[in-house]
Amino acid sequence: MKYVTLGNSQLKVSRICMGCMGFGNAATGQHSWTLDEEQTREIIKHALEMGINFYDTAIAYQNGTSEQFVGKALRDFAKRDDYVIATKFTPRTQQEIDENVSGQQHIANYLDQSLKNLGMDYVDLYIYHMWDYHTPMEEIMEGLHNAVKAGKARYIGISNCFAWQLAKANFYARENNLTEFVSLQGHYNLIFREEEREMSPFCKDQNIAMTPYSALAGGRLSKRQGETSKRLAEDSYAKFKYDATAEADGKIIRRVEELADKRGVSMTEISLAWLLTKVTAPVVGATKFSHVDGAVKAVELQLTQEEIDYLEELYVPHALVGVMAQNGKQKAGNVV
């Protein structure tokens, strides 16, 4: 495993971040394909043994049971200084708005609940899961700064936003001596490359780490034609993201398969090796040991520029998903 500094922080993270949306009680959350606690423990133990020290979860994943399962496994299998844990909070609920709960108090409440779920005193990275159009940005930035000052979060990140929003938030923080975002977790993979328009150049200029989710497009970039999985069959949100462009995406996926055969490696390795040329640490979900192993192997795989160009050649523009619309309505029903 290779390690890198996470943007403008002092965190040393593995080039692969373990995505934990696939962990949690399937009976209590929005996903039917998640792993139970014992299976979660096995995957995390294996990931730690393979050198993965970066773990990403969220309070919204399976109603907090992802945080609970992940926190206990990490506490049991590793020393606190040996891993980096990130979790995320969602926007204020309508009930909170009606009750005049401020953005600062919302963050404090959610972070305390996440720390309780994780069984930890602090998180290394606290991530603003998606832009809250009903809460002043100033309240969010001040609430996050308070979390850092209180020692409950070491650094802050943001997910599912536009480049102008990240720029605006960090400029406000800089002008007011508040904590700035050090990472961006957006939707980015070989068949969804809209982040390359504005977000990627901005993050590179500002040394903001990119840790994208859907690194394998919900398994589409790791499966050969005809192969399936429980998640591919049942993940309605992933279908929303990719079904409309399945024909165009399929041509790229076939090129991944072609290169994998030529190199004698898995499609996972090809897809992630490409993404690793663009970002700091992709967030990769795993429900089997082989998923972990493929991600780790990808770190060592070096693609030629000719291969990179070949993979990128057939890309077509995609409609945005995973960000919040201007009217504050989410683009899709699930949280990623």
KEKE-3310 file (N, C-alpha, C; in steps of 0.2 Angstrom, whole numbers, plus 5000, padded with zeros to 4 digits):
npx = (5004:5002:5005:4998:4998:4983:4977:4977:4981:4987:4986:4990:4986:4980:4981:4969:4953:4942:4926:4911:4897:4892:4891:4881:4865:4854:4840:4836:4839:4841:4846:4847:4857:4867:4881:4881:4885:4896:4901:4905:4916:4925:4928:4934:4945:4953:4955:4963:4974:4979:4984:4976:4971:4961:4945:4928:4912:4895:4882:4870:4870:4862:4854:4863:4869:4880:4890:4891:4895:4907:4915:4916:4923:4935:4940:4943:4952:4963:4975:4970:4978:4982:4973:4963:4948:4933:4917:4900:4888:4871:4860:4850:4834:4817:4809:4819:4821:4808:4808:4818:4831:4848:4861:4873:4870:4864:4875:4883:4874:4873:4886:4889:4881:4886:4899:4896:4890:4901:4909:4920:4931:4934:4933:4943:4941:4927:4913:4903:4889:4880:4876:4867:4853:4844:4849:4860:4876:4886:4882:4884:4898:4903:4899:4906:4919:4918:4917:4930:4937:4933:4939:4933:4933:4946:4949:4940:4928:4920:4905:4897:4894:4894:4908:4908:4902:4910:4922:4916:4913:4926:4932:4925:4928:4942:4943:4937:4944:4941:4939:4945:4939:4947:4946:4937:4923:4916:4906:4914:4921:4926:4916:4909:4913:4911:4916:4928:4927:4926:4928:4939:4950:4950:4952:4964:4972:4970:4975:4966:4961:4955:4943:4934:4918:4908:4918:4919:4907:4896:4899:4899:4910:4918:4913:4912:4904:4887:4889:4884:4878:4872:4871:4871:4859:4849:4852:4844:4847:4860:4856:4848:4858:4865:4858:4852:4862:4868:4871:4881:4890:4893:4902:4914:4916:4918:4930:4938:4937:4943:4957:4960:4960:4971:4981:4981:4975:4962:4946:4943:4955:4960:4951:4952:4965:4966:4958:4966:4976:4971:4965:4967:4963:4952:4936:4932:4920:4917:4912:4917:4932:4939:4936:4943:4956:4958:4957:4968:4978:4977:4983:4997:4997:5002:4996:4999:5001:4995:4986:4978:4972:4965:4955:4948:4943:4930:4921:4905:4896:4887:4872:4871:4872:4870:4872:4865:4850:4846:4834:4834:4830:4834:4843:4841:4834:4842:4855:4872)
npy = (4994:5011:5028:5044:5062:5070:5082:5099:5095:5086:5073:5056:5046:5030:5026:5020:5022:5015:5012:5013:5012:5000:4993:4988:4987:4979:4978:4990:5001:5010:5002:4985:4977:4977:4972:4962:4964:4954:4950:4963:4966:4956:4960:4973:4970:4962:4972:4981:4973:4973:4985:4996:5011:5021:5026:5028:5033:5037:5046:5044:5031:5017:5020:5024:5012:5008:5016:5011:4998:4999:5007:4999:4988:4994:4999:4987:4981:4989:5002:5018:5029:5023:5023:5032:5040:5045:5053:5058:5071:5075:5088:5100:5094:5095:5096:5101:5114:5119:5120:5129:5126:5129:5130:5128:5121:5110:5103:5101:5092:5081:5077:5073:5062:5054:5052:5044:5033:5028:5026:5034:5048:5058:5062:5060:5066:5077:5077:5087:5082:5085:5100:5112:5120:5127:5132:5145:5147:5152:5148:5135:5134:5140:5131:5120:5124:5126:5113:5108:5116:5112:5100:5088:5085:5083:5088:5095:5091:5091:5086:5081:5094:5109:5117:5131:5132:5126:5134:5147:5144:5140:5152:5161:5155:5157:5171:5174:5168:5154:5136:5128:5118:5103:5092:5085:5075:5069:5063:5053:5044:5032:5032:5042:5058:5071:5079:5084:5096:5108:5106:5097:5104:5116:5110:5105:5116:5122:5113:5104:5088:5075:5063:5053:5045:5031:5024:5013:5014:5008:4995:4992:4995:4984:4972:4959:4957:4952:4947:4949:4955:4956:4969:4976:4971:4976:4989:5003:5017:5018:5013:5023:5033:5028:5020:5028:5031:5019:5012:5020:5020:5007:5004:5010:5002:4989:4992:4993:4980:4973:4979:4974:4960:4960:4964:4955:4956:4961:4969:4978:4983:4989:5000:5007:5010:5019:5029:5033:5040:5052:5057:5059:5048:5036:5032:5016:5003:4988:4971:4959:4949:4949:4960:4970:4966:4968:4982:4986:4980:4988:5000:4998:4996:5003:5012:5015:5031:5029:5019:5026:5036:5028:5023:5034:5039:5037:5044:5052:5067:5068:5069:5078:5070:5066:5079:5093:5101:5118:5122:5115:5102:5085:5076:5063:5049:5043:5043:5046)
npz = (5000:4997:5003:5006:5009:5015:5006:5012:5025:5039:5039:5035:5023:5016:4999:4995:5000:5012:5008:5017:5016:5012:5024:5038:5047:5037:5039:5044:5037:5021:5011:5004:5003:5012:5023:5038:5055:5059:5046:5042:5051:5047:5034:5037:5046:5037:5027:5035:5037:5024:5023:5022:5029:5029:5032:5027:5032:5037:5046:5040:5034:5034:5045:5055:5059:5051:5056:5069:5067:5060:5069:5080:5075:5071:5083:5089:5081:5079:5084:5089:5083:5072:5061:5050:5052:5044:5044:5040:5039:5037:5029:5039:5046:5041:5053:5062:5056:5058:5071:5074:5075:5075:5062:5067:5080:5075:5068:5079:5087:5078:5076:5089:5090:5080:5085:5097:5091:5084:5095:5099:5103:5094:5077:5062:5050:5046:5037:5027:5020:5010:5001:5010:5007:5014:5025:5031:5024:5032:5045:5044:5042:5053:5063:5059:5062:5075:5079:5076:5085:5097:5098:5093:5079:5068:5055:5041:5028:5012:5002:4987:4980:4971:4962:4963:4976:4985:4983:4987:5001:5007:5004:5012:5025:5025:5025:5038:5047:5050:5050:5035:5021:5018:5009:4996:4992:4979:4965:4954:4942:4929:4920:4923:4922:4925:4935:4930:4924:4931:4945:4948:4942:4951:4964:4962:4961:4973:4982:4987:4993:4983:4985:4978:4978:4972:4964:4956:4950:4956:4954:4941:4933:4937:4933:4922:4905:4907:4920:4937:4953:4970:4974:4961:4956:4965:4969:4968:4967:4961:4949:4944:4942:4932:4922:4911:4903:4899:4887:4880:4891:4891:4881:4885:4896:4891:4885:4896:4901:4890:4891:4904:4901:4892:4900:4910:4922:4934:4931:4940:4945:4933:4931:4944:4944:4933:4939:4950:4944:4944:4956:4975:4984:4980:4986:4990:4990:4998:4999:4999:5002:4990:4984:4992:4989:4976:4975:4982:4974:4963:4966:4964:4950:4935:4922:4905:4895:4883:4886:4895:4887:4878:4886:4890:4878:4873:4880:4885:4888:4904:4913:4928:4944:4961:4967:4975:4969:4963:4969:4981:4981:4982:4970:4968:4977:4987:4999:4997)
capx = (5000:5005:5001:4999:4995:4976:4976:4980:4980:4993:4983:4993:4980:4981:4978:4962:4949:4937:4919:4907:4890:4889:4890:4876:4859:4850:4833:4835:4842:4838:4849:4845:4862:4873:4884:4879:4891:4901:4904:4909:4922:4929:4931:4938:4951:4957:4958:4968:4980:4981:4987:4971:4970:4957:4938:4923:4906:4891:4877:4864:4871:4859:4852:4869:4872:4886:4895:4892:4899:4914:4918:4918:4928:4942:4943:4945:4958:4968:4976:4967:4982:4984:4968:4959:4940:4929:4910:4897:4882:4866:4857:4844:4828:4811:4807:4824:4820:4802:4810:4823:4838:4853:4865:4878:4867:4863:4881:4885:4870:4874:4893:4889:4878:4891:4904:4893:4889:4908:4913:4926:4931:4934:4934:4949:4938:4920:4911:4897:4887:4877:4874:4860:4850:4839:4853:4865:4882:4890:4881:4888:4906:4905:4897:4911:4924:4917:4918:4937:4940:4931:4943:4929:4935:4953:4948:4933:4928:4913:4903:4891:4893:4897:4914:4907:4900:4917:4926:4913:4914:4933:4934:4922:4932:4949:4942:4935:4949:4938:4942:4943:4938:4953:4944:4931:4921:4911:4904:4919:4924:4928:4910:4906:4919:4909:4920:4934:4925:4928:4930:4946:4955:4950:4955:4972:4975:4970:4978:4961:4961:4949:4942:4927:4914:4906:4924:4918:4901:4891:4901:4898:4917:4922:4910:4912:4897:4883:4890:4879:4879:4866:4870:4869:4852:4845:4854:4840:4850:4865:4852:4846:4864:4869:4854:4851:4868:4870:4873:4887:4895:4895:4907:4919:4916:4921:4937:4941:4937:4949:4963:4961:4963:4978:4986:4981:4973:4955:4943:4943:4962:4961:4946:4954:4972:4964:4956:4971:4980:4967:4963:4971:4961:4945:4932:4930:4916:4919:4908:4921:4939:4942:4935:4948:4962:4958:4958:4975:4982:4976:4988:5003:4996:5004:4994:5003:4997:4991:4980:4973:4969:4960:4949:4944:4941:4923:4916:4900:4893:4882:4868:4873:4868:4874:4872:4858:4848:4846:4829:4835:4828:4839:4843:4839:4831:4846:4861:4879)
capy = (5000:5018:5033:5051:5067:5072:5089:5104:5092:5082:5066:5052:5041:5025:5028:5018:5023:5010:5015:5009:5012:4993:4990:4990:4982:4979:4978:4996:5006:5011:4997:4979:4973:4978:4967:4962:4966:4950:4951:4969:4965:4952:4964:4978:4966:4961:4979:4984:4969:4975:4992:5002:5015:5027:5023:5033:5031:5042:5044:5042:5025:5011:5023:5024:5006:5007:5019:5007:4992:5001:5010:4994:4984:4998:4999:4980:4978:4994:5007:5024:5033:5019:5023:5039:5039:5050:5052:5064:5073:5078:5094:5100:5091:5100:5097:5106:5120:5122:5121:5134:5123:5133:5126:5126:5116:5104:5100:5098:5086:5076:5075:5070:5056:5050:5049:5039:5027:5026:5024:5037:5054:5062:5059:5063:5071:5077:5079:5090:5077:5088:5107:5113:5126:5130:5134:5149:5144:5155:5144:5128:5135:5141:5125:5115:5127:5124:5106:5107:5119:5107:5093:5083:5084:5086:5092:5095:5090:5092:5081:5082:5101:5112:5120:5138:5132:5124:5140:5152:5142:5141:5159:5164:5153:5161:5178:5175:5164:5148:5130:5127:5111:5100:5087:5085:5069:5069:5057:5053:5037:5032:5033:5049:5062:5078:5083:5086:5102:5114:5104:5094:5110:5120:5106:5104:5123:5124:5107:5100:5081:5072:5056:5052:5039:5027:5024:5008:5015:5003:4988:4992:4995:4979:4966:4957:4957:4946:4946:4953:4955:4958:4976:4978:4969:4979:4996:5008:5023:5017:5012:5030:5036:5025:5017:5032:5031:5012:5010:5024:5018:5000:5004:5011:4996:4984:4993:4991:4972:4972:4980:4969:4954:4961:4965:4949:4959:4962:4975:4983:4985:4994:5005:5011:5012:5025:5035:5035:5045:5059:5059:5057:5042:5035:5028:5010:4999:4981:4966:4952:4950:4950:4968:4973:4964:4971:4989:4986:4979:4994:5005:4996:4996:5009:5013:5020:5036:5027:5016:5031:5039:5023:5022:5040:5042:5037:5047:5057:5070:5065:5074:5078:5067:5066:5085:5096:5106:5124:5123:5112:5096:5081:5074:5056:5048:5040:5047:5042)
capz = (5000:4997:5007:5004:5013:5013:5005:5016:5032:5041:5039:5030:5022:5011:4992:4994:5006:5012:5008:5022:5015:5012:5031:5042:5047:5031:5041:5047:5032:5014:5007:5006:5001:5016:5027:5045:5059:5059:5040:5042:5055:5043:5029:5040:5048:5031:5024:5039:5036:5018:5023:5021:5035:5028:5032:5026:5034:5037:5050:5036:5032:5038:5051:5060:5061:5048:5060:5075:5065:5058:5075:5085:5072:5071:5090:5091:5077:5077:5088:5087:5079:5066:5056:5049:5051:5041:5044:5037:5042:5032:5031:5044:5044:5041:5060:5065:5053:5061:5079:5074:5077:5070:5058:5072:5084:5071:5067:5086:5089:5074:5077:5095:5089:5077:5090:5101:5087:5083:5101:5098:5106:5089:5070:5059:5045:5047:5030:5025:5016:5004:5002:5013:5004:5019:5031:5029:5024:5037:5051:5043:5042:5060:5066:5058:5065:5083:5080:5076:5091:5103:5097:5091:5073:5067:5049:5038:5021:5009:4997:4983:4979:4965:4963:4966:4983:4989:4983:4992:5008:5009:5004:5019:5031:5025:5027:5044:5052:5052:5047:5028:5019:5015:5005:4992:4990:4974:4961:4949:4939:4922:4916:4925:4923:4925:4940:4927:4921:4936:4952:4948:4942:4957:4969:4961:4962:4980:4986:4991:4991:4980:4987:4975:4979:4966:4960:4952:4947:4959:4952:4933:4931:4939:4931:4914:4902:4910:4928:4941:4960:4974:4973:4954:4955:4970:4971:4964:4966:4956:4942:4943:4940:4926:4917:4906:4898:4899:4880:4879:4896:4890:4876:4889:4901:4887:4884:4903:4900:4885:4894:4909:4898:4889:4906:4915:4929:4935:4928:4946:4944:4928:4933:4949:4942:4930:4944:4954:4941:4944:4963:4980:4987:4979:4991:4987:4994:4998:5003:4999:5002:4983:4982:4995:4986:4969:4976:4984:4968:4958:4968:4961:4943:4931:4915:4900:4893:4878:4889:4898:4882:4875:4891:4890:4871:4871:4885:4883:4894:4908:4918:4935:4949:4967:4970:4976:4964:4966:4973:4987:4981:4980:4963:4969:4984:4993:5001:4995)
cpx = (5004:5001:5003:4996:4988:4976:4980:4979:4987:4991:4987:4988:4983:4978:4971:4959:4943:4930:4915:4900:4887:4889:4884:4870:4855:4842:4831:4836:4838:4841:4848:4851:4868:4875:4882:4886:4897:4905:4908:4915:4927:4933:4936:4945:4955:4959:4963:4975:4983:4984:4982:4970:4965:4950:4933:4916:4901:4885:4871:4865:4868:4857:4857:4872:4879:4892:4896:4896:4906:4918:4921:4924:4935:4944:4945:4951:4963:4969:4973:4972:4984:4979:4965:4952:4937:4921:4907:4890:4877:4863:4851:4838:4822:4809:4812:4823:4814:4804:4816:4830:4843:4857:4871:4876:4866:4869:4883:4881:4872:4881:4893:4886:4883:4896:4902:4892:4896:4911:4919:4925:4931:4935:4940:4946:4930:4918:4904:4894:4884:4875:4867:4858:4846:4843:4859:4872:4887:4888:4884:4895:4907:4904:4903:4917:4924:4919:4926:4940:4939:4935:4939:4930:4942:4953:4941:4933:4921:4912:4897:4889:4896:4904:4913:4906:4906:4921:4923:4914:4921:4935:4931:4926:4939:4948:4940:4939:4945:4941:4940:4942:4945:4952:4938:4929:4915:4910:4909:4921:4924:4922:4906:4911:4917:4913:4927:4933:4928:4931:4937:4951:4956:4953:4962:4975:4975:4972:4972:4960:4954:4948:4935:4924:4911:4912:4923:4911:4896:4893:4901:4905:4921:4919:4910:4904:4893:4884:4886:4881:4872:4865:4868:4861:4847:4846:4850:4843:4856:4862:4850:4852:4866:4864:4853:4856:4871:4874:4880:4892:4897:4901:4914:4921:4920:4928:4941:4942:4943:4956:4965:4963:4970:4983:4986:4979:4965:4953:4944:4950:4963:4957:4949:4961:4971:4962:4961:4976:4977:4966:4968:4969:4954:4942:4929:4926:4918:4915:4911:4928:4942:4941:4941:4955:4963:4960:4965:4980:4983:4982:4995:5003:4997:5001:4998:4998:4992:4985:4975:4969:4963:4954:4945:4941:4934:4918:4912:4898:4887:4878:4871:4869:4873:4875:4865:4856:4847:4840:4829:4833:4833:4838:4840:4837:4836:4852:4867:4885)
cpy = (5006:5023:5040:5056:5070:5079:5093:5101:5089:5075:5062:5046:5036:5028:5025:5019:5018:5013:5011:5009:5005:4989:4992:4986:4983:4980:4985:5002:5006:5006:4990:4974:4973:4972:4967:4963:4961:4950:4958:4969:4961:4956:4970:4975:4965:4967:4982:4980:4970:4982:4998:5005:5020:5024:5028:5030:5037:5041:5042:5034:5020:5014:5023:5018:5004:5010:5014:5001:4994:5003:5004:4990:4988:4998:4992:4978:4983:4999:5014:5028:5029:5019:5030:5037:5045:5048:5058:5065:5076:5084:5094:5097:5097:5102:5102:5113:5123:5124:5126:5132:5126:5127:5123:5121:5110:5100:5097:5092:5080:5073:5071:5063:5051:5047:5044:5033:5024:5023:5028:5044:5060:5059:5063:5068:5071:5080:5081:5086:5080:5095:5108:5120:5130:5132:5139:5146:5146:5151:5137:5129:5136:5135:5120:5117:5125:5117:5104:5110:5115:5101:5087:5081:5087:5090:5091:5094:5091:5087:5083:5090:5103:5116:5127:5137:5131:5131:5146:5150:5143:5148:5163:5162:5156:5168:5179:5170:5158:5142:5129:5119:5109:5094:5088:5077:5069:5063:5058:5046:5037:5033:5039:5053:5070:5083:5086:5093:5108:5111:5101:5100:5114:5116:5106:5111:5124:5118:5104:5093:5079:5065:5054:5045:5037:5026:5018:5008:5009:4996:4987:4992:4989:4972:4965:4957:4951:4944:4951:4952:4957:4966:4979:4977:4974:4987:5001:5014:5023:5016:5019:5034:5034:5022:5021:5032:5024:5010:5014:5021:5011:4999:5005:5005:4990:4985:4992:4983:4970:4973:4976:4962:4954:4961:4959:4951:4959:4969:4981:4986:4991:5000:5010:5013:5019:5031:5037:5039:5052:5061:5056:5050:5040:5031:5022:5005:4992:4976:4959:4954:4952:4957:4972:4972:4967:4978:4990:4985:4985:4999:5004:4996:5002:5008:5017:5025:5034:5023:5020:5034:5034:5022:5028:5042:5042:5040:5052:5060:5067:5070:5073:5074:5067:5073:5088:5101:5112:5125:5119:5105:5091:5078:5066:5055:5045:5044:5043:5045)
cpz = (5000:5001:5005:5009:5010:5012:5009:5024:5034:5042:5033:5029:5016:5004:4991:5001:5006:5013:5012:5021:5014:5018:5035:5042:5041:5033:5043:5042:5025:5009:5009:5005:5006:5020:5034:5049:5059:5052:5039:5045:5051:5038:5031:5042:5042:5028:5028:5038:5029:5017:5022:5028:5035:5027:5032:5028:5034:5042:5047:5034:5036:5045:5057:5062:5057:5053:5066:5073:5064:5064:5079:5082:5072:5078:5092:5088:5076:5083:5085:5082:5072:5060:5056:5048:5049:5042:5041:5040:5036:5034:5036:5041:5044:5049:5063:5062:5057:5068:5079:5077:5072:5067:5063:5077:5081:5070:5074:5088:5084:5075:5084:5094:5085:5081:5095:5097:5085:5089:5101:5101:5100:5082:5067:5054:5046:5040:5030:5019:5009:5006:5005:5011:5008:5025:5028:5029:5030:5044:5050:5044:5050:5064:5066:5062:5073:5084:5081:5083:5097:5103:5095:5083:5071:5060:5046:5031:5018:5004:4994:4983:4973:4967:4966:4973:4987:4989:4988:4999:5010:5009:5011:5025:5031:5028:5035:5049:5054:5048:5040:5027:5016:5010:5001:4990:4985:4970:4955:4948:4932:4917:4918:4927:4923:4930:4936:4924:4925:4942:4952:4947:4948:4963:4968:4963:4969:4985:4990:4988:4988:4982:4985:4977:4972:4961:4955:4949:4949:4956:4944:4930:4933:4937:4923:4912:4905:4917:4931:4949:4964:4973:4967:4953:4959:4972:4966:4963:4961:4949:4940:4940:4933:4920:4911:4901:4898:4892:4879:4884:4894:4885:4880:4894:4897:4885:4891:4903:4896:4888:4900:4906:4895:4895:4910:4922:4929:4932:4934:4946:4939:4929:4938:4948:4938:4934:4948:4951:4941:4951:4968:4983:4985:4985:4987:4992:4993:5002:5002:4999:4995:4981:4985:4991:4979:4970:4978:4978:4963:4960:4965:4953:4939:4924:4911:4898:4887:4880:4892:4893:4879:4880:4891:4883:4870:4876:4882:4889:4897:4912:4925:4940:4955:4970:4971:4971:4967:4970:4980:4987:4978:4973:4963:4976:4989:4994:5000:4998)
residu = (MET:LYS:TYR:VAL:THR:LEU:GLY:ASN:SER:GLN:LEU:LYS:VAL:SER:ARG:ILE:CYS:MET:GLY:CYS:MET:GLY:PHE:GLY:ASN:ALA:ALA:THR:GLY:GLN:HIS:SER:TRP:THR:LEU:ASP:GLU:GLU:GLN:THR:ARG:GLU:ILE:ILE:LYS:HIS:ALA:LEU:GLU:MET:GLY:ILE:ASN:PHE:TYR:ASP:THR:ALA:ILE:ALA:TYR:GLN:ASN:GLY:THR:SER:GLU:GLN:PHE:VAL:GLY:LYS:ALA:LEU:ARG:ASP:PHE:ALA:LYS:ARG:ASP:ASP:TYR:VAL:ILE:ALA:THR:LYS:PHE:THR:PRO:ARG:THR:GLN:GLN:GLU:ILE:ASP:GLU:ASN:VAL:SER:GLY:GLN:GLN:HIS:ILE:ALA:ASN:TYR:LEU:ASP:GLN:SER:LEU:LYS:ASN:LEU:GLY:MET:ASP:TYR:VAL:ASP:LEU:TYR:ILE:TYR:HIS:MET:TRP:ASP:TYR:HIS:THR:PRO:MET:GLU:GLU:ILE:MET:GLU:GLY:LEU:HIS:ASN:ALA:VAL:LYS:ALA:GLY:LYS:ALA:ARG:TYR:ILE:GLY:ILE:SER:ASN:CYS:PHE:ALA:TRP:GLN:LEU:ALA:LYS:ALA:ASN:PHE:TYR:ALA:ARG:GLU:ASN:ASN:LEU:THR:GLU:PHE:VAL:SER:LEU:GLN:GLY:HIS:TYR:ASN:LEU:ILE:PHE:ARG:GLU:GLU:GLU:ARG:GLU:MET:SER:PRO:PHE:CYS:LYS:ASP:GLN:ASN:ILE:ALA:MET:THR:PRO:TYR:SER:ALA:LEU:ALA:GLY:GLY:ARG:LEU:SER:LYS:ARG:GLN:GLY:GLU:THR:SER:LYS:ARG:LEU:ALA:GLU:ASP:SER:TYR:ALA:LYS:PHE:LYS:TYR:ASP:ALA:THR:ALA:GLU:ALA:ASP:GLY:LYS:ILE:ILE:ARG:ARG:VAL:GLU:GLU:LEU:ALA:ASP:LYS:ARG:GLY:VAL:SER:MET:THR:GLU:ILE:SER:LEU:ALA:TRP:LEU:LEU:THR:LYS:VAL:THR:ALA:PRO:VAL:VAL:GLY:ALA:THR:LYS:PHE:SER:HIS:VAL:ASP:GLY:ALA:VAL:LYS:ALA:VAL:GLU:LEU:GLN:LEU:THR:GLN:GLU:GLU:ILE:ASP:TYR:LEU:GLU:GLU:LEU:TYR:VAL:PRO:HIS:ALA:LEU:VAL:GLY:VAL:MET:ALA:GLN:ASN:GLY:LYS:GLN:LYS:ALA:GLY:ASN:VAL:VAL)
# end
